[in-house]
Amino acid sequence: MKWLKILWKKPCEFLSSIRASVGKNNEAPIPANNPNRSIPEIIAREEHIIRAIYHPMNCNSKTGEIKMNTLRSPAGKDEVSILRKSYIGLNEARKFFYDNGNPAKNRNYKGFCALFASDIFDHGSEIIPDFIPIEQHANIVHGYIVKENQELPVELKLRLEALLTLIKEKNRYFEDPSPASDNWTGRPYKIE
């Protein structure tokens, strides 16, 4: 999979430069090739990766269980937005997730799930640093771009189901009891 990182490095830098020129909220992030960057481009296997859970799009309204689309790329893309928890405080990550919610579009921040980078690598996917809109941002890439209303390839579906099972079995979904608060009030953050 090392070849995928090499292939993605230049396109990601190009996309980062385009995004940086546009900026979000008129703030230009630190460019990906800036030597002052405090976060490494190489993602270590032991890094903690967290993914926002939004209700009702990522969790079942009746059971509260997270859905497979939590780890699925949007139609026409191969990127699942995540944060590198090893380089961001839990409250800062929660604020980022909360601020990126959109209640008008049924995108209400509900919590997050956590994985080790190795979990993602071992299930056949990669993590590409994005650094946009914040330094700690990255994307999981699965190697597939699925069109709108298209079924996932069986191989990818099995990989995502295995990751979802891992999240459930290891209790790595952290529901946020008070999403709008400044401080985490849920169960202690720890993943094994």
C-alpha positions as CSV (number, residue, x, y, z in Angstrom):
1,M,0.0,0.0,0.0
2,K,3.0,2.3,0.1
3,W,2.6,3.0,-3.6
4,L,-0.9,4.4,-2.8
5,K,0.7,7.0,-0.4
6,I,3.2,7.9,-3.1
7,L,0.5,8.3,-5.8
8,W,-1.7,10.3,-3.5
9,K,1.0,12.6,-2.1
10,K,1.2,15.0,-5.1
11,P,-2.6,15.1,-5.8
12,C,-3.2,15.8,-2.1
13,E,-0.6,18.6,-2.1
14,F,-2.3,20.0,-5.2
15,L,-5.8,19.8,-3.7
16,S,-4.5,21.3,-0.5
17,S,-3.0,24.3,-2.3
18,I,-6.3,24.9,-4.1
19,R,-8.3,24.6,-0.9
20,A,-5.7,26.9,0.9
21,S,-6.1,29.5,-1.8
22,V,-9.9,29.5,-1.3
23,G,-9.7,29.2,2.5
24,K,-12.5,28.5,4.9
25,N,-14.1,31.5,6.6
26,N,-11.4,33.6,4.9
27,E,-8.6,31.8,6.9
28,A,-5.9,30.3,4.9
29,P,-4.5,27.1,6.6
30,I,-0.8,26.3,6.8
31,P,0.1,24.8,3.3
32,A,0.8,21.1,3.3
33,N,4.5,21.6,2.3
34,N,5.2,24.2,5.0
35,P,8.3,23.3,7.0
36,N,6.7,24.8,10.1
37,R,4.0,22.2,10.2
38,S,3.8,20.6,13.6
39,I,2.1,17.4,12.5
40,P,3.9,14.7,10.5
41,E,2.7,13.7,7.1
42,I,3.4,10.0,7.8
43,I,0.6,8.5,9.8
44,A,1.9,6.0,12.4
45,R,0.1,2.7,13.0
46,E,-0.5,3.6,16.7
47,E,-2.2,7.0,16.0
48,H,-5.7,7.4,17.2
49,I,-8.1,8.3,14.5
50,I,-11.6,9.7,15.3
51,R,-14.6,10.0,13.0
52,A,-17.7,12.2,13.9
53,I,-21.0,10.6,14.2
54,Y,-24.0,12.7,13.1
55,H,-27.6,11.9,13.8
56,P,-29.6,10.5,12.0
57,M,-27.2,10.1,9.0
58,N,-24.6,7.9,10.9
59,C,-26.7,6.3,13.6
60,N,-29.9,4.5,13.8
61,S,-32.7,6.6,15.4
62,K,-34.3,3.5,17.1
63,T,-31.3,1.5,18.2
64,G,-28.6,4.2,18.5
65,E,-26.1,2.0,16.7
66,I,-23.8,3.5,14.2
67,K,-24.4,2.8,10.5
68,M,-21.9,1.6,7.8
69,N,-22.1,4.9,6.0
70,T,-20.0,6.3,8.9
71,L,-17.0,4.8,7.2
72,R,-18.3,5.1,3.6
73,S,-17.1,7.8,1.2
74,P,-19.7,10.2,-0.2
75,A,-20.9,9.5,-3.7
76,G,-18.3,10.5,-6.3
77,K,-15.4,10.7,-3.8
78,D,-12.9,8.5,-2.1
79,E,-12.5,10.3,1.2
80,V,-13.9,9.8,4.7
81,S,-13.1,12.8,6.8
82,I,-11.4,12.1,10.1
83,L,-9.2,13.8,12.7
84,R,-5.9,12.6,14.0
85,K,-6.7,12.4,17.7
86,S,-3.0,11.9,18.6
87,Y,-2.5,15.6,17.6
88,I,-5.7,17.3,18.8
89,G,-7.4,17.6,22.2
90,L,-10.7,15.9,22.7
91,N,-12.6,19.1,23.4
92,E,-11.1,20.8,20.3
93,A,-12.1,17.8,18.2
94,R,-15.6,17.8,19.6
95,K,-15.9,21.5,18.8
96,F,-14.8,20.9,15.2
97,F,-17.3,18.1,14.8
98,Y,-20.1,20.1,16.4
99,D,-19.4,23.2,14.3
100,N,-19.4,21.0,11.1
101,G,-22.9,19.7,12.0
102,N,-25.9,21.1,10.1
103,P,-29.2,20.5,12.0
104,A,-31.1,22.0,9.0
105,K,-29.9,19.0,6.9
106,N,-30.3,16.4,9.7
107,R,-26.6,16.5,10.5
108,N,-26.6,16.7,14.3
109,Y,-23.3,15.9,16.1
110,K,-23.9,12.9,18.3
111,G,-20.5,11.7,19.2
112,F,-17.5,10.0,17.6
113,C,-15.9,6.6,17.0
114,A,-12.2,5.9,17.5
115,L,-9.8,3.6,15.7
116,F,-6.1,3.0,15.6
117,A,-4.6,3.9,12.2
118,S,-3.4,0.2,12.1
119,D,-7.1,-0.9,12.2
120,I,-7.7,1.0,8.9
121,F,-4.4,-0.1,7.3
122,D,-5.0,-3.7,8.3
123,H,-8.5,-3.6,6.6
124,G,-7.0,-2.5,3.3
125,S,-7.6,1.2,3.4
126,E,-5.1,4.1,3.7
127,I,-5.1,7.5,5.5
128,I,-4.0,10.5,3.6
129,P,-3.2,13.7,5.6
130,D,-5.3,16.6,4.3
131,F,-4.4,19.4,6.8
132,I,-7.5,21.3,5.5
133,P,-9.5,22.9,7.2
134,I,-7.3,22.2,10.3
135,E,-3.8,20.6,10.6
136,Q,-5.2,17.5,12.3
137,H,-7.6,16.6,9.4
138,A,-7.0,13.6,7.2
139,N,-9.1,11.3,5.0
140,I,-9.5,7.6,4.9
141,V,-9.3,6.4,1.3
142,H,-10.6,3.0,0.3
143,G,-9.5,2.8,-3.3
144,Y,-13.1,3.0,-4.7
145,I,-15.2,5.9,-6.0
146,V,-18.9,4.8,-5.8
147,K,-21.6,6.7,-7.8
148,E,-24.8,8.0,-6.3
149,N,-27.2,5.1,-5.4
150,Q,-24.6,2.5,-6.4
151,E,-24.0,-0.5,-4.3
152,L,-20.5,-0.9,-2.7
153,P,-18.3,-3.5,-4.2
154,V,-18.5,-6.7,-2.1
155,E,-14.9,-6.5,-1.1
156,L,-15.2,-3.0,0.2
157,K,-18.5,-3.7,1.9
158,L,-16.9,-6.6,3.8
159,R,-14.0,-4.4,4.9
160,L,-16.3,-1.7,6.2
161,E,-18.5,-4.2,8.0
162,A,-15.4,-5.6,9.7
163,L,-14.3,-2.1,10.8
164,L,-17.8,-1.4,12.1
165,T,-17.8,-4.7,14.0
166,L,-14.5,-3.8,15.5
167,I,-15.9,-0.5,16.7
168,K,-18.9,-2.2,18.3
169,E,-17.0,-5.1,19.8
170,K,-14.3,-2.9,21.3
171,N,-16.8,-0.3,22.5
172,R,-15.2,2.5,20.5
173,Y,-18.2,4.6,19.9
174,F,-18.3,7.5,22.3
175,E,-21.7,9.1,22.5
176,D,-21.5,12.7,23.5
177,P,-24.0,13.4,26.3
178,S,-23.7,17.2,26.0
179,P,-22.5,18.0,22.5
180,A,-22.8,21.8,22.9
181,S,-20.8,22.0,26.1
182,D,-17.1,23.1,26.1
183,N,-15.9,20.0,28.0
184,W,-16.3,16.3,27.4
185,T,-18.7,14.8,30.0
186,G,-18.9,11.3,28.5
187,R,-17.2,8.1,29.6
188,P,-13.4,8.3,29.7
189,Y,-11.7,8.3,26.4
190,K,-9.6,5.1,26.0
191,I,-9.2,2.7,23.2
192,E,-7.5,-0.7,23.3
